[in-house]
Structures are given as C-alpha cells and as structure tokens.
Amino acid sequence: MNAPVDISRSAIALDARLGIIDCDIHPFPRPGALARYLPERWRNHLAEYGQMTCSFYAGRGNYPRFQPYLSRRDTVPPEGGPPGSNVDFIREQLLDPYNIIYGVLEPLLGGNNSRNLDEAAALCAAMNEWQIAEYTDPEPRLRASILVPLDDPDAAVREIERRADDWRFCQVQVGGKTTEPIGRRRYWPIFEAVLKHGLSIGMHSGGTQAYAPSPGGFAQFYVEDHQLGTHSVQSQVTSLILEGVFDVFPDLKIVMIEGGFGWVSQLGWRMDAHWTKMRSEVPTLKRKPSEYLKTNLWYATQPVEEPERPDDLRQSFEWIGWDRMVYSSDYPHWDFDDPHQAWRFQMTSEEKRRLLHDNALAVYSFRSSSSAAS
C-alpha cells in the first residue's frame, strides 16, 4: 500500500458523493467451493488427475509468493479462509467505507489457461457460475467477469454467448500472457463475439505460464518475476495494434489491468518511429500506432507509478489522456491502492470524477437486472 498522504475532508466527501468504480477486485474460493459448479465428470477428473495447468509447476506459478494469496494480512476473513472469499468482509473493508458503487471481479484461478482445453472450458464455466452464486447475487454492486478458454476460440465464443445477456457480467476477462500474441487471427472470433454483445475485454496481468517470463529466460528472484508482469502487457498491446485488430474491430474496448501504465506513452512513441520506417510491412494500419492507445485501450491505475516528483505522475496521466484511466484497488492484495491516497498530486474535481467514475462507465457494461429484463 502507498505511504499515507494528507487528504482533506472535502476530497473524501467528493469521492463519497460520486461513488467509486473499482475495476480490480480479486475473489478467491474456499477449498472445494468450485466443485459444486462442475459436472460430475470434471469433479472426478480433477480428483484423479489434478488440473493440467500451463505452468511448469503443479499448483503454483513460477515462483512461490512470500505472502499467502498475495494478500494483506488484515484481509483474512474473521472466520478464516482465503482473503476475498467472504462477501460480507469485502463489504466491510472495501465497498462500504469507500462507497464503491460497482466493483469488477477479476478471478485469478488458472481455469482459463489449462492445457486440457475441455477441462479449461469446464473450469471457466464453473468459475462463472461461482461468481454469480457467491458474489454478484448476494452483493449486486459486484459484477462478474466472463472467463473463457482462450486457446479454444469456439468454446470461448460459446461461453460468451451463454453469459452476454446476463446483467451480472460486465466484461470478458483474458490474461496478459497467452500461448501466442493475442493479436493473432486465431483469437479474432473472440473479439467478434465481444463486440457483438457490446462488451469489453479486461486483460489482467499474468495468465498462461507456458514460457519463461522474460525474453532472456527465467529470473532468479521473485521480485524480478513480479516486475516482468508489465512487459507481457506491453507485448500484447503491440500485437493488438500492429496485427490490425483495431482496424478490423474499430469499436473494441480493452482495459489493461494491473500492468502499470508509465510505459504507455513511451511505447506509442517507439511504435510510431518504427512504423514510420517500416509501415509497408503493415499496410492495413489506418493510423499511427500511438493513436490506437487513445481510442481502443484503457489503463487501470494499480500498480500506480510513484516518481520522486509527484507532478511527474500527473504528466504521465496527461500524456496518456485523462479519459483513458480507470481506478483499480487490487483488493485484497498486499499492494492495494486506497483511492484517497494513491496519487500524490492534486487533481481537479473533473479529473477525479473521470478517474474514479466516468471513464469506467464508458468502457464497462454495467446494467441493472430490470434493464436487462426489458
């Protein structure tokens, strides 16, 4: 969590009056919770064989974490269990004190990156049912993400079709690490289905662990692996733009979640420079690469960059565009960002409104049960 800063009563009152939209809340199942949403075949399969993840290791990522569930110690529910597993405690610690009017669930459970594609489809469907039954139904301020088996586009499209009209889902979630760069045409049917139903995509850092986390191989330390998460999302943005996804699907909206954002402007400048010299290789691009960064992509604030001079962060926001940034807390993880303390520079009321409220409304599909029924 960021170091505390002085927050005026008027600033907190403004946040409370607006209502805040949090684009990154991590739910976690209690042991055995997903089994009730799986068909008997897959319950038996997992009991006998375990999950065939894309990771090199069984049951975890490339490196063990120092802190259980990557979470703050105070987020363990009073009765025990994983942080993020108790809706009442999420209300108490996050939704109520910060006046969160919508919170986007971002499950990080590995179901959408299983090597066994049938297993992946079953796990994604189970996780989607689990989000509904245990989070959005008891707490409508929480909205679910449609998890899809990305490497099986046909199954992914079927899952999107199954959930798209359900008001409890507000986006399709994919990982920042994929088997191939996500701009490749094998994934285009998924983009088409997302657009067909007026949804957006949340690309959360992490995902398929089929390869070394860096182009140079495996890092020696966990701190290196943690740092490398931002590199994968930059590669995905490059793939989406240069492989022409946004020219084929000009209305596609993608939110880059938990991958930082200080890199955005620099990446655009570099792509523009290379495109100027080598644009004949990608003749279908209709605009400079940097322009797509400001029309099709949004960027969640956590983890927020913390330069020594706070106004340098303001400059980053201005380069990227105040209409491109959305707030994310990353609750219950240890690097949670408090919306009253995360940015150490002054914002105008209009800037804060965009960041904490308006921009998320422009990119996510937040619907009420009554409007969905009509």
C-alpha positions in Angstrom: 0.0 0.0 0.0 1.2 3.5 -0.7 2.5 5.7 2.0 -0.2 7.9 3.6 -0.7 11.5 2.4 -2.8 14.3 3.8 -6.4 14.0 2.5 -8.8 16.8 3.0 -12.3 16.2 4.2 -13.7 17.8 1.1 -11.7 15.4 -1.1 -13.1 12.4 0.7 -16.6 13.9 0.6 -16.3 14.4 -3.2 -15.4 10.7 -3.6 -18.3 9.7 -1.5 -20.7 11.8 -3.4 -19.6 10.5 -6.8 -19.4 6.9 -5.9 -16.3 5.0 -7.0 -16.0 2.2 -9.6 -13.2 -0.3 -8.7 -12.0 -2.2 -11.7 -9.9 -4.9 -10.0 -11.3 -6.9 -7.0 -10.0 -10.4 -6.6 -12.4 -13.1 -5.3 -11.0 -16.4 -4.1 -12.9 -19.6 -3.5 -12.9 -21.5 -0.2 -11.4 -25.0 -0.5 -13.8 -27.2 -2.6 -16.1 -24.3 -3.4 -15.8 -24.7 -7.2 -16.6 -28.4 -7.2 -20.4 -27.8 -6.7 -20.4 -25.9 -10.0 -18.6 -28.6 -12.0 -20.2 -31.6 -13.8 -19.5 -34.9 -12.2 -17.1 -35.9 -14.9 -14.8 -33.0 -14.2 -15.1 -33.3 -10.4 -13.9 -36.9 -10.8 -11.2 -35.9 -13.4 -9.7 -33.2 -11.1 -9.8 -35.6 -8.1 -8.0 -38.3 -10.0 -5.6 -36.3 -12.2 -5.5 -32.7 -10.9 -5.6 -29.7 -13.1 -3.3 -29.7 -16.1 -2.1 -26.1 -16.0 0.3 -24.4 -18.4 2.7 -23.7 -15.6 6.0 -25.6 -15.2 5.0 -26.5 -11.7 2.0 -28.1 -10.1 -0.3 -25.9 -8.0 1.5 -22.6 -8.4 3.3 -20.2 -10.7 7.0 -20.0 -11.5 7.9 -18.6 -8.0 6.3 -19.1 -4.6 5.0 -15.9 -3.1 6.1 -14.6 0.3 2.6 -13.7 1.4 -0.2 -16.2 1.2 -2.6 -15.4 -1.6 -0.5 -12.3 -2.4 -2.8 -10.5 0.1 -2.8 -8.1 3.1 -2.8 -9.9 6.4 -5.8 -7.9 7.6 -8.0 -9.2 4.7 -8.2 -12.7 6.1 -11.9 -13.1 7.0 -12.7 -13.3 10.7 -13.7 -16.9 10.4 -10.6 -17.8 8.4 -10.3 -18.8 4.8 -8.7 -17.1 1.9 -8.8 -13.3 1.5 -11.5 -12.3 -0.9 -13.7 -15.3 0.0 -16.2 -13.6 2.3 -18.6 -11.1 0.6 -19.6 -9.6 4.0 -16.0 -8.8 4.8 -15.5 -7.3 1.3 -18.4 -5.0 2.0 -16.9 -4.1 5.4 -13.4 -3.4 4.2 -13.9 -2.1 0.7 -17.4 -1.5 -0.7 -18.9 0.5 2.2 -16.1 2.6 3.5 -15.1 3.8 0.0 -18.6 3.9 -1.4 -17.8 1.5 -4.3 -20.9 1.6 -6.5 -19.5 -1.1 -8.9 -16.7 -3.5 -8.3 -15.4 -5.6 -11.1 -14.4 -9.2 -10.1 -11.1 -10.4 -11.5 -10.7 -14.1 -10.6 -7.1 -15.4 -10.8 -7.7 -19.1 -10.6 -6.0 -20.5 -13.7 -9.0 -22.1 -15.3 -8.6 -20.2 -18.5 -5.1 -21.4 -19.1 -5.4 -25.2 -18.6 -3.5 -27.3 -21.2 -6.5 -29.6 -21.4 -8.9 -27.5 -23.4 -12.1 -29.4 -22.3 -11.0 -29.0 -18.7 -10.4 -25.3 -19.3 -13.9 -24.8 -20.7 -15.5 -26.7 -17.8 -13.5 -24.7 -15.2 -14.3 -21.4 -16.8 -18.0 -22.2 -16.8 -17.8 -23.3 -13.2 -15.9 -20.1 -12.2 -18.6 -18.0 -13.9 -21.3 -19.8 -12.0 -19.4 -19.4 -8.8 -19.0 -15.7 -9.3 -22.8 -15.4 -9.8 -23.9 -17.5 -6.9 -21.4 -16.4 -4.3 -20.6 -12.8 -5.2 -23.0 -10.9 -7.5 -26.2 -12.4 -6.2 -25.6 -11.6 -2.6 -23.9 -8.3 -3.5 -25.2 -6.6 -6.7 -22.5 -3.9 -6.5 -20.0 -6.6 -7.5 -20.0 -7.5 -11.2 -18.5 -10.7 -12.7 -16.1 -11.3 -15.5 -16.7 -13.9 -18.2 -13.8 -16.2 -18.0 -13.1 -18.0 -21.3 -10.8 -20.8 -22.5 -8.7 -18.5 -24.8 -7.0 -21.3 -26.7 -10.3 -22.8 -27.7 -12.0 -19.9 -29.5 -15.1 -21.9 -30.4 -15.6 -22.8 -26.7 -14.8 -19.2 -25.7 -17.4 -17.8 -28.0 -20.0 -20.3 -26.7 -19.3 -19.2 -23.1 -19.6 -15.5 -24.1 -22.9 -16.2 -25.9 -24.1 -18.0 -22.8 -23.3 -15.1 -20.4 -23.5 -12.0 -22.5 -27.2 -11.1 -21.7 -26.7 -11.7 -18.0 -26.6 -8.3 -16.3 -24.3 -9.7 -13.6 -21.4 -9.9 -16.0 -19.7 -6.7 -17.2 -16.7 -7.8 -19.3 -14.8 -10.7 -20.7 -11.5 -11.5 -18.9 -8.3 -12.7 -20.5 -4.7 -12.9 -19.2 -1.7 -10.8 -20.2 0.2 -13.9 -21.0 -1.1 -16.1 -23.8 0.1 -19.0 -25.9 0.5 -16.7 -28.9 0.4 -12.9 -29.1 -3.2 -12.0 -28.7 -3.4 -10.1 -31.9 -3.1 -13.3 -33.9 -6.1 -14.2 -36.0 -6.9 -17.4 -34.1 -8.3 -15.1 -31.3 -10.4 -12.9 -33.6 -13.6 -14.9 -33.2 -13.5 -13.9 -29.5 -13.1 -10.2 -30.4 -16.1 -10.5 -32.8 -18.3 -12.1 -30.1 -17.3 -9.5 -27.5 -18.3 -6.7 -29.9 -21.5 -8.4 -31.0 -22.7 -8.2 -27.4 -21.5 -4.8 -26.6 -18.9 -6.0 -24.0 -15.3 -5.0 -23.3 -12.3 -7.1 -22.5 -10.3 -6.9 -19.3 -6.7 -8.0 -19.9 -5.2 -8.8 -16.4 -1.5 -9.3 -16.0 -0.5 -12.9 -15.5 -2.0 -15.8 -17.4 -0.5 -18.7 -19.4 2.8 -19.7 -17.9 3.9 -21.9 -20.8 7.2 -20.0 -21.4 9.9 -18.2 -19.4 8.6 -14.9 -18.0 11.2 -12.9 -19.8 12.8 -13.0 -23.3 16.1 -13.7 -21.6 14.8 -16.7 -19.6 13.9 -17.3 -16.0 14.5 -14.6 -13.4 16.5 -15.6 -10.3 14.2 -13.8 -7.8 10.5 -13.4 -7.2 11.0 -9.6 -7.3 12.2 -9.9 -10.9 9.3 -12.1 -11.8 6.9 -9.6 -10.3 8.5 -6.8 -12.2 8.2 -8.7 -15.5 4.4 -8.7 -15.4 4.3 -5.3 -17.1 6.4 -6.5 -20.0 3.9 -9.0 -21.1 1.0 -6.5 -21.4 3.2 -4.2 -23.4 3.8 -7.0 -25.9 0.1 -7.7 -26.1 -0.7 -4.1 -26.8 2.0 -4.1 -29.6 0.4 -7.3 -31.0 -3.1 -5.9 -31.0 -2.1 -2.7 -32.7 0.4 -3.9 -35.3 -1.6 -7.0 -36.3 -4.5 -4.9 -37.2 -7.1 -5.9 -34.5 -8.4 -2.4 -34.0 -8.7 -1.8 -37.7 -10.8 -4.9 -38.1 -12.7 -4.3 -34.9 -12.6 -0.5 -34.5 -15.1 -0.4 -31.6 -13.3 -3.0 -29.5 -12.5 -1.8 -25.9 -9.8 -3.3 -23.9 -8.8 -2.4 -20.3 -5.2 -3.2 -19.3 -5.3 -4.3 -15.7 -2.5 -4.5 -13.1 0.2 -4.0 -15.7 1.1 -0.4 -14.8 0.8 2.5 -17.2 4.0 4.5 -17.1 5.1 2.6 -20.2 2.1 3.6 -22.4 3.4 6.9 -23.9 7.0 5.6 -24.5 5.6 2.5 -26.2 3.5 4.7 -28.5 6.4 6.9 -29.4 8.6 3.9 -30.2 6.0 2.2 -32.3 5.4 5.4 -34.2 9.1 5.7 -35.0 9.3 2.1 -36.2 6.1 2.3 -38.2 7.3 5.4 -40.0 10.2 3.4 -41.3 8.5 0.1 -41.8 4.9 0.8 -42.5 5.0 -1.1 -45.8 5.0 -4.3 -43.7 1.7 -3.5 -42.1 -0.1 -1.6 -44.9 -3.6 -2.2 -43.4 -2.9 0.1 -40.4 -5.1 3.1 -40.9 -3.5 5.3 -38.3 -0.2 5.8 -36.3 0.2 3.1 -33.7 0.0 5.7 -30.8 -3.4 6.8 -31.9 -4.9 3.4 -31.0 -3.6 3.8 -27.5 -6.0 6.7 -27.1 -9.1 5.2 -28.8 -9.3 1.5 -28.0 -7.4 1.0 -24.8 -7.9 2.0 -21.2 -5.4 1.6 -18.3 -6.2 0.6 -14.7 -4.2 2.6 -12.1 -2.9 -0.2 -9.9 0.1 -0.6 -9.5 0.5 3.1 -9.7 3.9 4.5 -10.5 5.4 6.6 -7.7 8.0 9.0 -9.1 10.1 11.1 -6.7 8.4 14.3 -8.1 4.6 13.7 -7.8 3.9 16.0 -10.7 5.7 13.7 -13.0 2.9 11.3 -12.4 0.4 14.0 -13.4 2.4 14.3 -16.6 2.0 10.6 -17.3 -1.8 10.9 -16.9 -1.8 13.9 -19.3 0.3 12.1 -21.9 -2.0 9.0 -21.8 -5.2 11.1 -21.5 -7.5 11.7 -18.5 -10.2 9.8 -20.4 -8.1 6.6 -20.6 -7.5 5.9 -16.9 -9.7 3.9 -14.6 -9.3 3.3 -10.9 -8.4 -0.2 -9.5 -7.7 -1.1 -5.9 -6.3 -4.7 -6.4 -8.1 -5.7 -3.2 -7.2 -7.8 -1.2 -3.6 -7.9 -2.5 -0.8 -6.5 -0.5 -0.2 -3.6 -3.0 -3.8 -2.4 -2.6 -4.3 1.2 -3.6 -6.5 3.4 -1.4 -8.5 5.8 -3.7 -7.9 8.6 -1.2 -4.1 8.2 -1.0 -2.8 6.5 -4.2 -1.9 9.7 -6.2 0.4 12.2 -4.6 -0.6 15.2 -6.7 -3.6 17.5 -6.7 -6.5 16.7 -9.1 -9.3 18.9 -10.2 -12.9 17.7 -9.4 -13.4 16.9 -13.1 -10.1 14.9 -13.3 -11.1 12.9 -10.2 -14.6 12.3 -11.5 -13.2 10.9 -14.7 -10.7 8.7 -12.9 -12.9 7.2 -10.2 -16.2 7.1 -12.0 -16.9 8.4 -15.6 -14.2 6.5 -17.5 -15.3 3.1 -16.2 -18.9 3.8 -17.2 -17.6 4.5 -20.7 -15.9 1.1 -21.1 -17.7 -1.4 -18.9 -21.2 -2.9 -19.4 -22.9 -2.1 -16.1 -26.6 -3.0 -16.3 -29.4 -3.4 -13.8 -31.5 -6.5 -13.5 -34.6 -4.5 -14.6 -33.0 -3.1 -17.7 -31.6 -6.5 -18.7 -35.1 -8.0 -18.4 -36.7 -5.3 -20.5 
